[in-house]
Amino acid sequence: MGSCFEKIEMSLTWTGEGDNTQVVLEANTTGKRTPTCAEIFLFGNTDTHHLEAFYFAGNHKATLNIPGKNAREAMQRTGLHAYLFCEGTVNELVSVFNSLKAFVGGFVLHGTRPLWSTKVPKYMEDANIEFLKWAVNETLEIRST
């Protein structure tokens, strides 16, 4: 059960052999709760990943290429993991934006623009401090250097 669909059933089928190995991921979604909701999944393991959004009820199919012998063996050993984004499309976009604030900035040794400055920008410091407070209830204190 997801946040948008009352029922989600999935299956994985192997196709091809050798360098042409693929898996076909099939999903059937039923019982859409609201007209604008969606389920967003990240499917993956150590060698393969795929992002899929289900906006409509019904059958969905995705074919994933398995890149090489090691990836095939890993897939056979551990399978494919499914991670569900819990908050819906709009909230996930807000979350991505907030994550970018925490990591985008201070890219080069020279420059005067905010994203291309020589040090970590203030907004980036603040975003990381806010995240630590929210995620692990850790309040950072200013220290002398």
N, C-alpha and C positions, 0 to 999 in steps of 0.2 A: 504494500500500500504506500502510495506517495502522498504528497500534499495536494496534488491536482487531480490525480486519477484514483478512484477507489480500488482498482485492481490493475496490477501490472504483472504479466507473465513473460518470462524470457527463456530463450533456448539458444544453444551454441552448437553449430554443426561444422565439422571439418570438411574441407574440399581440397582437391588437388594433392600433389605430392612434391617432394624435393623442394626446389627453389620456387615452385608455384603454389606452395601451401597457403591456404587462406582459411579463415573461419567466417561463417555467416552468423551474424547475431540477429535474432528475430525477437521482436517485442510486440505484445498485444496489450493495448491500453483500453480500459473500459471505465465508464462511470465518471466522466469529467464533471468536476464540482462547480466550476465557474467558466464562463465563455472566454475569459482572458488569461486563464492560468496555463502553466506549462511545467513539464518535468524536464530538468536538465541533468544528464548523466555524464560522468567521465568513466569510461571503461579503460582498463589498462592493467599492465603488469610491468616487469622491469624492462621489457623490450618493445612493447606495443601499447599505444594509447589512441583513444578515439573519443571525441566529444560529440554528444548527440542530444538534441532537444526534441521533445515530443509535445507538439502543440495541439494535435488532434487525436481523438480516440480512434482506435483501429489497429491494423497490423503495420509494423515498421520493420525494415530490413536494412542492415549495413554489412558490407563485406570488408573484412580487415585482412591485409596482407601480412604474413608472418615472415619477417626478414632473416632468413637463414636458419641453420641447424640449431644453434644455441637458443634462438628465440622459440623454435618449435619445441625443443626439450623443456624450456622453462614454462611454456604454455601447457604442455602435457602434465608437467609436475604440479604447477600451482593454479592453473586455469586463468581466467580473466576476472578481475575484480570490478565491481560496479559501485561507483560512488555517486550518491544522489545529492545534488545541490538543494538545500532545504527551503530556501526563501523565495523562490520564484525569479522570473527574469529581471524585473526592475530592481529588486533588492540585491540580486547577484551583481548587476552592473554597478550599483552603488558600492558594493563590497570590493569589486575589482578596482574601482576608482580610489577607494580609501587605501587599498594595498599599494597601488602605484604611488600615492603620496608618501608612503613609508619607504619606498625603495628607489624612486626616480629622482635623481639630482646629484650634483657633484661628479659628473662624468669625466671631466678632463682636467688637465693641470693648469690650463689657462682659459680665461674667459670672464665675461661680465654678466651674461644672461643667467637667470635663475637655474635652468636645467644644466647649464654648462659652466658653473662656477668652479672655483678651486677648492671649495670646502663643502661639507654637508649643509644644505640650506636649512633655515630655521623651521620651515613648514615640515621638513622631513624629520627633524628632531622631535617636533611636537607630535607628529603622527605616530612615531615609535613609542614615545612616552605614553600617549593615550592608549595605544594597543597593549602595552605592558600592564597598565592599570586595569584595563578591561579583561584581558585574558588570564592574568595570574595574580591580580590584585596587588601588584608591586608598584609602589610610589617611589619614583626616583628623586633623590635629593641632590641639590647642587653641591658639588665638591670643588675645592680649590685645586688647581693643577700646578 
